[in-house]
């Protein structure tokens, strides 16, 4: 397969992981079980670029993209996530003096981060996202933030912005280099503009063989090095690289370069490490999948009631890959906008956590280990003491 690398343009990409017929969306909520089960499926094949370290789904089909107000990915109902976001906002405002600024957020989701950033620094914000629901955060920003339900593009080049934020959006874009070239062109001769991006860390996914973090919506996967190389090659000076959220997320801060870009940061030197991670995933991922298949099959055979806490993309990818959704008796989530709706491709209904009082599960699978303590405390508050197992 001679697919070009969307990050640097070189060929070929080395395919190292494939999964067939998975849901083309995992956070697009369905209104009925029938609609969910009939949702389109596609094949996924991860390719690795030895030149820049980028990982991409080389089979990605852009035509199935359906981001809309049915796309439900809001995480801020979790106290643990809110604490992370508040601390991130504080650090950005303090370190880069984001006060009294015009802030543009590309892919703002439901707007929580942008609103908090504008409140913290008395900033003015514009969020652009086809899945935004402006009314959801109405009144929380004092009127300083507005939203546009649209895809970002060059038509927004004249939008005033001192700061550009883009969190958990770039991994949804297949032609990453082309997209960053658009961002750079829209900034034009504004070298003082601060640019902040946040994406998942592919090295953690590879190292942990976290197949549940590989799904169709995420067509692009970054390490610190591949992310920085992309920015540098499209005309940005990278001034900060870091990991956060228990090393699950990568954070990058940059500014438009006026000429030659600055020298690479030490954190970018990861090509050898990435090659080793890809090889480890290639050799071990199948055993990881089979281990979970065995655990769920044994639980069903022994009459154990299994529930999953967390109905987002990780849940859809996990159940689609292991193929044993029938072994799970409940899928719950603290996001109330998911309750009573169905997971694309699976048909599982999402319920409120309180429904576990009746089910009284023997085992609760936690789709993100960072929430284990929070979930365990909520279960105890409902008088439940199941085994809690992070995926």
C-alpha positions as a printed Julia matrix, in Angstrom:
391×3 Matrix{Float64}:
   0.0     0.0    0.0
   1.58    3.28  -1.11
  -0.52    5.86   0.66
   1.23    9.21   1.08
   1.77   10.58   4.58
  -0.76   13.39   5.18
   1.72   15.0    7.59
   4.83   15.22   5.39
   3.79   13.92   1.98
   6.28   11.07   1.79
   5.56    7.48   0.72
   4.94    4.77   1.6
   3.22    4.35   4.96
   3.8     1.06   6.76
   0.43   -0.5    7.71
   0.68   -2.21  11.1
  -2.9    -2.58  12.42
  -6.24   -3.29  10.76
  -9.79   -3.64  12.02
 -12.75   -4.23   9.75
 -16.26   -2.83   9.61
 -16.27   -0.5   12.59
 -18.82    2.33  13.07
 -17.94    5.37  10.97
 -18.86    7.58  13.94
 -18.73    6.84  17.64
 -19.97   10.04  19.32
 -22.84   10.69  16.94
 -25.83    9.74  19.05
 -28.68    7.76  17.51
 -32.37    8.13  18.4
 -33.31    4.46  18.06
 -31.72    1.04  18.29
 -32.61    0.33  14.65
 -30.98    3.53  13.45
 -27.89    2.77  15.51
 -27.49   -0.77  14.21
 -27.91    0.39  10.61
 -25.26    3.08  10.91
 -22.53    2.91   8.21
 -19.34    0.98   8.91
 -15.91    1.28   7.37
 -12.52   -0.42   7.52
  -9.54    1.05   9.34
  -5.84    0.46   8.61
  -3.21    2.35  10.58
  -0.11    3.31   8.65
   3.15    4.61  10.11
   5.42    7.15   8.41
   9.06    6.35   9.13
  10.08    9.81   7.93
   8.06   11.98  10.36
   6.53    9.51  12.83
   2.92   10.25  11.91
   0.24    7.54  12.21
  -2.87    7.69  10.01
  -5.84    5.62   8.88
  -4.85    5.09   5.25
  -8.38    3.87   4.4
 -10.16    6.93   5.77
 -13.26    7.92   3.8
 -13.98   11.63   4.18
 -17.5    11.24   2.77
 -18.86    9.58   5.94
 -18.02   12.58   8.14
 -21.25   13.82   9.79
 -20.38   16.27  12.56
 -23.56   17.99  13.73
 -25.43   18.88  16.9
 -26.01   15.12  17.36
 -22.28   14.72  17.99
 -22.06   14.51  21.79
 -18.52   14.65  23.2
 -18.83   16.99  26.19
 -16.58   15.8   29.04
 -17.04   18.56  31.58
 -19.7    16.71  33.57
 -16.78   14.93  35.27
 -15.23   16.72  38.29
 -11.85   15.2   37.38
 -12.01   16.59  33.86
 -13.21   19.99  35.03
 -10.26   20.2   37.41
  -7.86   19.43  34.55
  -9.48   22.02  32.3
  -9.5    24.72  34.98
  -5.82   24.17  35.72
  -5.0    24.21  31.99
  -6.83   27.51  31.56
  -5.02   28.98  34.57
  -1.61   27.96  33.2
  -2.29   29.36  29.76
  -3.62   32.68  31.07
  -0.72   33.11  33.5
   2.13   31.89  31.3
   1.09   33.67  28.11
  -0.82   36.64  29.57
  -4.07   35.81  27.8
  -5.99   38.75  29.15
  -8.26   41.11  27.25
  -7.61   39.14  24.06
  -9.64   38.0   21.08
  -9.65   34.19  21.21
 -10.65   31.95  18.32
 -11.29   28.27  19.05
 -11.32   25.92  16.07
 -13.43   22.88  16.89
 -14.84   24.3   20.12
 -17.21   21.42  20.83
 -19.93   22.58  23.17
 -17.86   25.59  24.24
 -16.88   24.82  27.84
 -13.17   25.5   27.42
 -13.62   28.72  25.46
 -16.08   30.1   27.98
 -13.76   29.3   30.89
 -10.76   30.82  29.12
 -12.66   34.01  28.4
 -13.95   34.25  31.96
 -10.47   33.69  33.43
  -8.79   36.43  31.39
 -11.67   38.78  30.54
 -11.25   37.72  26.92
 -13.6    37.79  23.94
 -14.2    34.47  22.22
 -15.43   32.99  18.96
 -15.97   29.24  18.71
 -16.37   27.5   15.34
 -17.6    23.92  15.24
 -20.32   22.13  13.23
 -21.3    20.28  16.43
 -21.63   23.31  18.68
 -24.94   24.06  20.39
 -24.75   27.76  21.31
 -27.65   27.64  23.73
 -26.01   25.02  25.94
 -23.57   27.51  27.49
 -25.74   30.61  27.07
 -25.43   33.05  29.95
 -22.26   31.48  31.35
 -19.9    33.88  29.61
 -21.42   37.27  30.22
 -22.03   37.68  26.5
 -18.32   37.71  25.65
 -18.38   34.46  23.62
 -20.25   33.65  20.43
 -20.44   30.48  18.38
 -20.75   29.55  14.71
 -21.95   26.07  13.72
 -19.59   25.52  10.8
 -16.29   24.0    9.71
 -13.3    26.3   10.01
 -11.73   27.5    6.75
 -10.12   30.4    4.95
 -13.4    32.32   4.89
 -12.66   33.1    8.54
  -9.27   34.69   7.78
 -10.56   38.15   8.72
 -11.74   37.09  12.17
  -9.76   39.11  14.75
  -7.71   36.82  16.95
  -4.78   37.2   19.31
  -5.04   33.55  20.36
  -6.02   30.47  18.33
  -7.0    27.33  20.25
  -7.75   23.93  18.77
  -8.37   21.05  21.18
  -9.08   17.46  20.13
  -9.92   18.42  16.57
  -6.73   17.88  14.57
  -6.93   14.1   15.13
 -10.27   14.18  13.25
  -8.67   15.72  10.15
  -7.05   13.39   7.62
  -5.06   15.85   5.5
  -3.29   17.4    8.47
  -0.6    19.27   6.55
  -3.18   20.85   4.24
  -5.26   21.92   7.26
  -2.3    23.51   9.06
  -1.33   25.35   5.9
  -4.84   26.84   5.88
  -4.47   27.9    9.53
  -1.09   29.48   8.78
  -2.43   31.37   5.75
  -5.39   32.73   7.71
  -3.01   34.15  10.32
  -1.03   35.97   7.64
   1.39   38.57   8.95
   0.42   38.24  12.59
   3.57   36.82  14.21
   2.42   37.65  17.74
  -0.62   35.35  17.54
  -0.47   32.6   20.13
  -1.47   29.16  18.85
  -2.44   26.34  21.25
  -3.28   22.79  20.11
  -4.16   19.71  22.14
  -4.41   16.13  20.8
  -4.2    12.57  22.17
  -0.75   10.98  22.54
  -0.24    8.09  20.12
   2.8     6.79  22.0
   0.65    5.97  25.01
  -1.9     4.23  22.77
   0.83    2.15  21.12
   2.75    1.4   24.3
  -0.38    0.21  26.15
  -1.86   -1.53  23.08
  -4.92    0.61  23.79
  -6.97   -0.55  20.81
 -10.04    1.13  22.33
  -8.38    4.48  21.58
  -8.34    3.69  17.86
 -11.58    4.5   16.08
 -12.79    5.79  12.77
 -13.31    9.43  13.77
  -9.66    9.6   14.8
  -7.93    9.32  11.45
  -4.71   11.05  12.61
  -2.44   10.14  15.54
   0.43   12.24  16.88
   3.48   12.04  19.08
   5.19   15.15  20.43
   7.7    14.88  17.61
   5.3    14.33  14.72
   3.06   17.13  15.97
   5.95   19.58  16.26
   7.36   18.56  12.87
   3.98   19.27  11.28
   3.83   22.75  12.81
   7.41   23.59  11.93
   6.94   22.46   8.31
   3.85   24.66   7.91
   5.45   27.86   9.17
   5.17   27.89  12.96
   7.73   28.3   15.71
   7.04   25.7   18.4
   7.7    27.23  21.81
   6.27   24.62  24.18
   5.63   20.86  24.05
   4.21   18.9   26.98
   2.0    16.02  28.03
  -0.92   16.31  30.45
  -4.02   14.53  31.76
  -2.02   11.58  33.06
   0.11   11.73  29.88
  -2.92   11.03  27.69
  -2.83   14.41  25.95
  -0.18   16.35  24.04
  -0.06   20.13  24.39
   1.66   22.38  21.85
   2.1    26.15  21.91
   3.44   27.96  18.86
   3.55   31.27  17.03
   3.59   31.99  13.28
   7.19   32.13  12.08
   8.24   35.3   10.26
  11.02   33.48   8.41
  13.08   30.4    9.2
  11.59   28.38  12.03
  13.43   27.94  15.31
  15.48   24.87  16.16
  13.73   21.66  17.22
  12.98   21.12  20.91
  14.48   18.11  22.72
  11.02   16.52  23.15
  10.77   16.12  19.36
  13.53   13.53  19.12
  11.28   10.48  19.2
  11.52    8.65  15.85
  13.42    5.67  17.26
  11.02    5.43  20.2
   8.03    5.58  17.85
   9.41    2.83  15.66
   9.78    0.61  18.73
   6.24    1.46  19.91
   4.76    0.6   16.51
   6.57   -2.74  16.51
   5.39   -3.53  20.04
   1.79   -2.73  19.08
   2.06   -4.8   15.91
   3.21   -7.85  17.86
   1.01   -7.49  20.97
  -2.32   -5.83  20.09
  -4.01   -9.04  18.98
  -3.21  -10.74  22.32
  -4.6    -7.72  24.13
  -7.88   -7.98  22.18
  -8.1   -11.72  22.77
  -7.54  -11.2   26.49
 -10.58   -8.95  26.73
 -12.64  -11.32  24.6
 -11.82  -14.13  27.01
 -12.65  -12.03  30.08
 -16.06  -10.98  28.73
 -16.93  -14.45  27.47
 -16.03  -15.96  30.86
 -18.08  -13.33  32.67
 -21.14  -14.13  30.56
 -20.67  -17.88  30.98
 -20.44  -17.45  34.75
 -23.54  -15.27  34.94
 -21.7   -12.1   35.96
 -23.44   -8.8   35.32
 -21.02   -6.5   33.48
 -21.53   -2.77  32.99
 -19.43   -0.19  31.17
 -19.02    3.29  32.61
 -18.27    5.76  29.83
 -20.19    5.66  26.55
 -17.88    7.71  24.33
 -15.56    6.72  21.54
 -13.47    4.43  23.73
 -16.55    2.37  24.56
 -17.66    2.1   20.93
 -14.16    1.15  19.78
 -13.73   -1.38  22.6
 -17.04   -3.17  21.97
 -16.72   -2.99  18.18
 -13.26   -4.54  18.29
 -13.87   -7.31  20.82
 -17.27   -8.05  19.27
 -19.02   -9.03  22.5
 -21.45   -6.17  23.14
 -24.1    -8.72  24.19
 -21.95   -9.62  27.2
 -22.42   -6.11  28.61
 -25.68   -5.58  30.49
 -25.51   -1.78  30.72
 -23.62    1.2   29.35
 -23.81    4.27  31.59
 -22.53    7.82  31.39
 -22.73   10.95  33.54
 -23.43   13.14  30.48
 -27.22   13.65  30.63
 -27.38   14.5   26.92
 -26.48   10.89  26.12
 -29.15    9.25  28.28
 -31.79    7.31  26.36
 -29.84    7.52  23.11
 -28.02    4.76  21.25
 -24.43    4.02  20.24
 -23.77    4.08  16.51
 -23.09    0.66  15.02
 -23.85   -1.19  18.27
 -27.4    -0.34  19.23
 -26.58   -0.17  22.97
 -28.69    2.33  24.87
 -26.91    4.76  27.18
 -28.34    5.06  30.69
 -27.77    7.25  33.73
 -25.42    5.8   36.38
 -28.36    5.5   38.8
 -29.74    2.61  36.74
 -26.95    0.46  38.16
 -28.79    0.41  41.49
 -31.26   -1.98  39.91
 -28.77   -3.98  37.84
 -26.31   -4.34  40.74
 -23.37   -5.22  38.48
 -20.62   -7.61  39.54
 -18.06   -5.89  37.32
 -17.85   -2.3   36.09
 -15.42   -1.59  33.27
 -14.12    1.98  33.4
 -13.26    3.21  29.92
 -10.63    5.66  31.14
  -8.52    4.81  34.21
  -8.14    8.47  35.14
 -11.79    8.39  36.32
 -11.5     5.21  38.4
 -11.54    6.89  41.81
 -14.36    9.26  40.85
 -16.48    6.37  39.56
 -15.72    4.11  42.52
 -16.9     6.84  44.9
 -20.12    7.31  42.9
 -20.79    3.57  43.0
 -20.27    3.49  46.76
 -22.62    6.44  47.1
 -25.28    4.26  45.46
 -24.58    1.42  47.88
 -22.75   -0.66  45.25
 -19.43   -2.49  45.66
 -18.73   -4.19  42.32
 -15.26   -4.97  41.05
 -14.09   -1.83  39.24
 -11.71   -2.58  36.4
 -10.16    0.16  34.25
  -9.73   -0.72  30.59
